[in-house]
């Protein structure tokens, strides 16, 4: 048995609902020997009718509300389960920027070594796939809570182990200045943050999979994260803070 857990402290009720709805699609699924598994195919249609809610998603260069926000917590957890179990990764797409949820430890602190270990899925265009390259069936089970998702693999061991290493965050780029956008639905005097600044960076992760003590295969996963600016919305007639010149903004 192999298990991986990711955490999402502070998620909205809608995001947690979506994580649970998506995770339920994989509980009890069996992957045949030598089969390539498509997460998008198993997920199917992400819609309000299928138990999903509107939550924050990344699309078109911004973070906005959309149906199924939080599903990428599920794809990230599956990616890590497959990666650390030593299965070949066939297709994986990172997020445009570093998402704080995917760098959380169990105690709620941040571990930047988790950067580069995320995976996004946007059905049907963007998928995550891995191959069960063993002669044994693979059973998956998912256990979501209000703050974490545990993904378990059950199969017969073929003697493989995994070593991995990360460069950590390299070529760090500071985020652009924040922007303020008027929202007529907000009352005068109200300023609401809708997107958060994060530094851009490059991460390279290397993995070597051994079987019975001998190198079976090795691979490299490279990720380029864009710097992301903070975005604030304000009600009509609201006084907007001036940039702090002393901070070079």
Secondary structure, 3 states (H helix, E strand, C coil): CEEEEEECCCCCHHHHHHHHHHHHCCCCCEECCCCEEEHHHHHCCCCHHHCCCEEEEEECCEEEEEECCCHHHHHHHHHHHHHHHCCEEEECCCCCCCCHHHHECCCCCECHHHCCCCCCCECCCECCEEECCCCCCEEEEEEECCCEEEEEEECCCCCEEEEEEECCCEEEECCCCCEEEECCCCCCCCEEEEECCECEEEEEEEEEEEECCEEEEEEEEEEEECCECCEEEECCCCCCCCCCHHHCC
